[in-house]
Amino acid sequence: MPSTDTKLAARVLATTLFALLPIVAAQAQGLRAHQATFHTTFKGLNAGDLQLTLTPDTQPDSWMYETRAFPSFLASFVISPKSIERSWFRVSPSGVEPHRYQLNDGSSNGDKATDFSYDTAANRVTGTADGKPLDMAIGAGTQDVTSIRAALMVDLGAGREPSEYAMIDGREIKYYVYTRIGTARIPTALGEMDTVIFSSARKGSDGHGRVWQYWYAPSLDWLPVRIEQREDGNTRMTFVLRSLKWLPANAASH
């Protein structure tokens, strides 16, 4: 049986990665290759950095999106620096079509690894989740923890207002609702920027659970420059853009 620490590490990683929903920079209905680094804090304490890299895949309009963790000393007890998350997807005129998703929490035995593929014709996903076989029916447009970031940014770039998205989280389908709540000009590592603020919460929540808030910069192709996770009105986790590097259009995927 997996240890409690291993389960916690996998859950914290998945939660942290989902916090950066979405980081993909969109141009019209396309995407722009980039590498972005976010500094993270948990209840005011340094938790390290997350590095997110988007690169073109081998097929037209296809991409690979990768997230790596660089935890602080304290955070390394729950998040392995060997952890890695990847998603492969295609961008079509109607939005993002995910193909495959992988999550490795960095444990030596890999018994909590997730690796599944999409069958869009049959509306199913098959593979493994948390180290166990997965074969599950899904609705059209269902995303994973990583591709949902691309889906939201592609929709914004195409002029479609974000609303409700279905997402595979482990072995469960969850629904998240996005709401535009205002604008603000805030300081960032790249200078002061005008941002549009969105909040996100799980559908059906009573308002007292965890809520995400995002500050998107239109001047950076809707790149979020600040993200907060809040619970009962208190900030638990904060993600602040530390650096951004646009990559060549022919940057190769792993």
MARMAR-131189 format. One record per residue (C-alpha): residue number from 1; x, y, z. Coordinates in Angstrom, 2 decimals. Example, Ala and Ser with C-alpha at 12.3 -4.5 7.8 and 13.67 -1.06 7.14 Angstrom:
2
+-----+---------+---------+---------+
:   i :      c1 :      c2 :      c3 :
+-----+---------+---------+---------+
:   1 :   12.30 :   -4.50 :    7.80 :
:   2 :   13.67 :   -1.06 :    7.14 :
+-----+---------+---------+---------+
This chain:
254
+-----+---------+---------+---------+
:   i :      c1 :      c2 :      c3 :
+-----+---------+---------+---------+
:   1 :    0.00 :    0.00 :    0.00 :
:   2 :    1.32 :    3.54 :   -0.76 :
:   3 :    2.38 :    5.48 :    2.31 :
:   4 :    0.36 :    8.42 :    3.61 :
:   5 :    3.30 :   10.73 :    2.78 :
:   6 :    3.35 :    9.51 :   -0.84 :
:   7 :   -0.39 :   10.08 :   -1.21 :
:   8 :   -0.03 :   13.57 :    0.31 :
:   9 :    2.85 :   14.45 :   -2.00 :
:  10 :    0.86 :   13.42 :   -5.06 :
:  11 :   -2.19 :   15.40 :   -3.92 :
:  12 :   -0.15 :   18.53 :   -3.08 :
:  13 :    1.58 :   18.38 :   -6.46 :
:  14 :   -1.68 :   18.00 :   -8.36 :
:  15 :   -3.25 :   20.85 :   -6.36 :
:  16 :   -0.23 :   23.09 :   -6.92 :
:  17 :   -0.14 :   22.40 :  -10.62 :
:  18 :   -3.84 :   23.09 :  -10.96 :
:  19 :   -3.28 :   26.39 :   -9.21 :
:  20 :   -1.48 :   27.66 :  -12.26 :
:  21 :   -4.58 :   27.25 :  -14.33 :
:  22 :   -3.95 :   28.51 :  -17.05 :
:  23 :   -0.47 :   29.76 :  -17.95 :
:  24 :   -0.49 :   29.13 :  -21.72 :
:  25 :   -0.15 :   32.37 :  -23.71 :
:  26 :   -2.62 :   32.60 :  -26.60 :
:  27 :   -2.42 :   34.51 :  -29.84 :
:  28 :   -5.82 :   34.47 :  -31.60 :
:  29 :   -6.65 :   30.75 :  -31.64 :
:  30 :   -2.99 :   29.70 :  -31.56 :
:  31 :   -0.41 :   29.36 :  -28.79 :
:  32 :    3.02 :   30.85 :  -28.26 :
:  33 :    5.92 :   28.72 :  -27.00 :
:  34 :    7.25 :   29.97 :  -23.68 :
:  35 :    8.81 :   29.19 :  -20.32 :
:  36 :    7.37 :   30.87 :  -17.22 :
:  37 :    8.52 :   30.61 :  -13.61 :
:  38 :    6.27 :   31.32 :  -10.62 :
:  39 :    7.43 :   31.88 :   -7.06 :
:  40 :    5.10 :   30.16 :   -4.59 :
:  41 :    4.24 :   30.72 :   -0.93 :
:  42 :    2.08 :   28.70 :    1.44 :
:  43 :    0.53 :   30.67 :    4.30 :
:  44 :    3.26 :   33.26 :    3.87 :
:  45 :    6.15 :   30.75 :    3.85 :
:  46 :    8.48 :   30.24 :    0.90 :
:  47 :    7.48 :   27.08 :   -1.02 :
:  48 :    9.90 :   27.39 :   -3.95 :
:  49 :    9.25 :   27.81 :   -7.68 :
:  50 :    7.24 :   26.15 :  -10.42 :
:  51 :    8.51 :   26.18 :  -14.01 :
:  52 :    6.03 :   25.75 :  -16.85 :
:  53 :    7.17 :   25.14 :  -20.44 :
:  54 :    4.98 :   25.06 :  -23.54 :
:  55 :    6.53 :   23.73 :  -26.77 :
:  56 :    5.14 :   22.64 :  -30.16 :
:  57 :    4.67 :   18.90 :  -30.67 :
:  58 :    5.46 :   17.06 :  -33.88 :
:  59 :    1.99 :   17.35 :  -35.48 :
:  60 :    0.45 :   20.62 :  -36.76 :
:  61 :   -1.37 :   22.66 :  -34.09 :
:  62 :   -0.24 :   20.16 :  -31.42 :
:  63 :    1.56 :   21.04 :  -28.20 :
:  64 :    3.26 :   19.57 :  -25.16 :
:  65 :    2.97 :   21.39 :  -21.84 :
:  66 :    5.29 :   20.52 :  -18.96 :
:  67 :    5.43 :   21.55 :  -15.32 :
:  68 :    8.39 :   20.98 :  -12.99 :
:  69 :    8.62 :   21.75 :   -9.28 :
:  70 :   11.61 :   23.36 :   -7.57 :
:  71 :   10.46 :   23.19 :   -3.93 :
:  72 :   12.02 :   24.97 :   -1.00 :
:  73 :   13.60 :   22.83 :    1.74 :
:  74 :   10.37 :   22.67 :    3.74 :
:  75 :    8.17 :   22.10 :    0.69 :
:  76 :   10.45 :   19.25 :   -0.48 :
:  77 :    9.01 :   17.10 :    2.32 :
:  78 :    5.66 :   17.01 :    0.44 :
:  79 :    6.69 :   17.76 :   -3.17 :
:  80 :    9.58 :   15.91 :   -4.80 :
:  81 :   11.97 :   17.94 :   -6.99 :
:  82 :   11.75 :   14.95 :   -9.36 :
:  83 :    8.01 :   15.43 :   -9.86 :
:  84 :    6.89 :   16.20 :  -13.38 :
:  85 :    3.57 :   16.73 :  -15.17 :
:  86 :    2.96 :   16.70 :  -18.93 :
:  87 :    0.00 :   17.03 :  -21.25 :
:  88 :   -0.28 :   16.66 :  -25.02 :
:  89 :   -3.12 :   18.33 :  -26.91 :
:  90 :   -4.23 :   19.84 :  -30.20 :
:  91 :   -5.80 :   23.26 :  -30.78 :
:  92 :   -8.76 :   23.23 :  -33.17 :
:  93 :  -11.15 :   26.05 :  -34.15 :
:  94 :  -13.51 :   24.88 :  -31.39 :
:  95 :  -10.85 :   24.78 :  -28.66 :
:  96 :   -8.36 :   22.40 :  -27.04 :
:  97 :   -8.55 :   18.66 :  -27.75 :
:  98 :   -6.40 :   16.76 :  -25.21 :
:  99 :   -4.60 :   13.58 :  -26.32 :
: 100 :   -2.60 :   12.33 :  -23.33 :
: 101 :   -1.76 :   13.26 :  -19.73 :
: 102 :    1.06 :   12.14 :  -17.42 :
: 103 :    1.82 :   12.86 :  -13.77 :
: 104 :    4.77 :   11.38 :  -11.89 :
: 105 :    5.09 :   12.45 :   -8.27 :
: 106 :    8.80 :   11.60 :   -8.22 :
: 107 :    8.53 :    8.64 :   -5.84 :
: 108 :   11.09 :    5.88 :   -6.35 :
: 109 :    8.55 :    3.10 :   -6.95 :
: 110 :    6.20 :    5.12 :   -9.16 :
: 111 :    3.14 :    3.38 :   -7.72 :
: 112 :    1.15 :    6.64 :   -7.78 :
: 113 :    1.92 :    7.54 :  -11.39 :
: 114 :   -0.87 :    8.67 :  -13.72 :
: 115 :   -0.74 :    8.16 :  -17.49 :
: 116 :   -3.90 :    8.09 :  -19.60 :
: 117 :   -4.96 :    8.75 :  -23.19 :
: 118 :   -8.15 :   10.14 :  -24.69 :
: 119 :  -10.41 :    8.43 :  -27.22 :
: 120 :  -12.42 :   11.43 :  -28.42 :
: 121 :  -14.55 :    9.34 :  -30.80 :
: 122 :  -15.71 :    7.07 :  -27.97 :
: 123 :  -15.63 :    9.80 :  -25.27 :
: 124 :  -13.44 :    7.70 :  -22.96 :
: 125 :  -10.07 :    7.87 :  -21.23 :
: 126 :   -7.96 :    4.76 :  -20.64 :
: 127 :   -4.65 :    4.09 :  -18.93 :
: 128 :   -3.69 :    4.43 :  -15.27 :
: 129 :   -4.58 :    6.91 :  -12.50 :
: 130 :   -2.85 :    6.88 :   -9.11 :
: 131 :   -1.17 :    3.64 :  -10.16 :
: 132 :   -4.44 :    1.81 :  -10.88 :
: 133 :   -6.13 :    0.91 :  -14.20 :
: 134 :   -8.44 :    3.61 :  -15.58 :
: 135 :  -11.23 :    3.19 :  -18.13 :
: 136 :  -13.82 :    5.93 :  -17.78 :
: 137 :  -16.52 :    7.58 :  -19.87 :
: 138 :  -16.20 :   11.37 :  -20.25 :
: 139 :  -18.25 :   14.13 :  -21.80 :
: 140 :  -17.17 :   16.03 :  -24.88 :
: 141 :  -14.70 :   18.79 :  -24.05 :
: 142 :  -13.43 :   17.22 :  -20.79 :
: 143 :   -9.91 :   18.37 :  -19.95 :
: 144 :   -7.15 :   17.26 :  -17.58 :
: 145 :   -5.27 :   19.23 :  -14.93 :
: 146 :   -2.90 :   20.71 :  -17.53 :
: 147 :   -4.90 :   20.92 :  -20.76 :
: 148 :   -7.63 :   22.88 :  -18.98 :
: 149 :   -5.18 :   25.78 :  -18.67 :
: 150 :   -4.68 :   25.78 :  -22.42 :
: 151 :   -8.43 :   25.42 :  -23.02 :
: 152 :   -9.22 :   28.52 :  -20.98 :
: 153 :   -6.50 :   30.65 :  -22.58 :
: 154 :   -7.41 :   29.55 :  -26.10 :
: 155 :  -11.02 :   30.48 :  -25.39 :
: 156 :   -9.98 :   33.91 :  -24.12 :
: 157 :   -7.77 :   34.45 :  -27.16 :
: 158 :  -10.68 :   33.54 :  -29.43 :
: 159 :  -13.03 :   35.95 :  -27.65 :
: 160 :  -14.98 :   33.25 :  -25.80 :
: 161 :  -15.70 :   34.19 :  -22.18 :
: 162 :  -14.60 :   31.44 :  -19.75 :
: 163 :  -17.53 :   29.84 :  -17.95 :
: 164 :  -17.72 :   26.17 :  -16.93 :
: 165 :  -15.13 :   23.46 :  -17.58 :
: 166 :  -15.09 :   19.72 :  -16.82 :
: 167 :  -11.76 :   18.30 :  -15.62 :
: 168 :  -10.42 :   14.85 :  -14.79 :
: 169 :   -8.88 :   14.94 :  -11.32 :
: 170 :   -7.50 :   11.54 :  -10.39 :
: 171 :  -10.43 :    9.19 :  -10.96 :
: 172 :  -13.16 :   11.82 :  -10.74 :
: 173 :  -14.74 :   14.37 :  -13.08 :
: 174 :  -15.03 :   17.80 :  -11.47 :
: 175 :  -16.68 :   20.97 :  -12.79 :
: 176 :  -15.28 :   24.46 :  -12.25 :
: 177 :  -17.05 :   27.76 :  -12.87 :
: 178 :  -15.13 :   30.93 :  -13.82 :
: 179 :  -16.42 :   34.43 :  -13.14 :
: 180 :  -14.98 :   37.78 :  -14.22 :
: 181 :  -14.93 :   39.99 :  -11.12 :
: 182 :  -13.08 :   43.18 :  -12.10 :
: 183 :   -9.85 :   44.84 :  -13.17 :
: 184 :   -6.74 :   46.16 :  -11.41 :
: 185 :   -3.34 :   47.63 :  -12.20 :
: 186 :   -0.72 :   45.75 :  -10.15 :
: 187 :    3.10 :   45.67 :   -9.85 :
: 188 :    4.82 :   42.62 :  -11.36 :
: 189 :    8.36 :   41.42 :  -12.02 :
: 190 :    7.89 :   42.74 :  -15.56 :
: 191 :    6.62 :   46.16 :  -14.41 :
: 192 :    3.17 :   47.52 :  -13.61 :
: 193 :    0.42 :   45.91 :  -15.64 :
: 194 :   -3.31 :   46.22 :  -16.17 :
: 195 :   -5.02 :   42.96 :  -15.31 :
: 196 :   -8.45 :   41.37 :  -15.54 :
: 197 :   -9.45 :   39.40 :  -12.44 :
: 198 :  -11.28 :   36.07 :  -12.58 :
: 199 :  -12.35 :   33.78 :   -9.77 :
: 200 :  -12.85 :   30.04 :  -10.01 :
: 201 :  -14.71 :   27.64 :   -7.72 :
: 202 :  -15.95 :   24.10 :   -7.93 :
: 203 :  -19.52 :   23.93 :   -9.21 :
: 204 :  -22.03 :   23.51 :   -6.39 :
: 205 :  -19.71 :   24.77 :   -3.65 :
: 206 :  -21.33 :   26.78 :   -0.85 :
: 207 :  -18.87 :   29.66 :   -1.04 :
: 208 :  -16.96 :   28.61 :    2.07 :
: 209 :  -14.59 :   26.21 :    0.30 :
: 210 :  -11.42 :   26.94 :   -1.62 :
: 211 :  -11.60 :   29.59 :   -4.32 :
: 212 :   -8.93 :   30.53 :   -6.85 :
: 213 :   -8.38 :   34.11 :   -8.00 :
: 214 :   -6.34 :   35.05 :  -11.07 :
: 215 :   -4.90 :   38.33 :  -12.35 :
: 216 :   -4.54 :   38.05 :  -16.15 :
: 217 :   -2.49 :   40.57 :  -18.13 :
: 218 :   -3.98 :   41.25 :  -21.59 :
: 219 :   -0.67 :   42.83 :  -22.66 :
: 220 :    1.00 :   39.44 :  -22.11 :
: 221 :   -1.57 :   37.53 :  -24.19 :
: 222 :   -3.66 :   36.96 :  -21.05 :
: 223 :   -0.82 :   35.46 :  -19.08 :
: 224 :   -1.72 :   35.33 :  -15.36 :
: 225 :    0.80 :   37.33 :  -13.34 :
: 226 :   -0.63 :   36.54 :   -9.90 :
: 227 :   -2.75 :   33.67 :   -8.55 :
: 228 :   -4.15 :   33.11 :   -5.07 :
: 229 :   -5.92 :   30.20 :   -3.43 :
: 230 :   -8.31 :   31.36 :   -0.72 :
: 231 :  -10.33 :   29.55 :    1.90 :
: 232 :  -12.94 :   31.23 :    4.13 :
: 233 :  -11.62 :   34.60 :    2.99 :
: 234 :   -7.99 :   33.84 :    3.94 :
: 235 :   -5.14 :   33.42 :    1.45 :
: 236 :   -3.54 :   29.97 :    1.66 :
: 237 :   -1.29 :   29.85 :   -1.41 :
: 238 :    0.13 :   32.56 :   -3.66 :
: 239 :    1.81 :   32.26 :   -7.07 :
: 240 :    3.63 :   35.29 :   -8.47 :
: 241 :    5.21 :   35.43 :  -11.92 :
: 242 :    8.99 :   35.63 :  -11.43 :
: 243 :   10.18 :   35.43 :  -15.05 :
: 244 :    8.91 :   34.86 :  -18.57 :
: 245 :   10.83 :   33.79 :  -21.67 :
: 246 :    9.19 :   33.48 :  -25.07 :
: 247 :   10.67 :   30.50 :  -26.93 :
: 248 :   11.31 :   30.07 :  -30.67 :
: 249 :    8.33 :   28.78 :  -32.61 :
: 250 :   10.32 :   25.66 :  -33.51 :
: 251 :   11.29 :   24.86 :  -29.90 :
: 252 :   11.24 :   21.07 :  -29.67 :
: 253 :    9.04 :   19.11 :  -27.27 :
: 254 :   10.55 :   16.40 :  -25.09 :
+-----+---------+---------+---------+
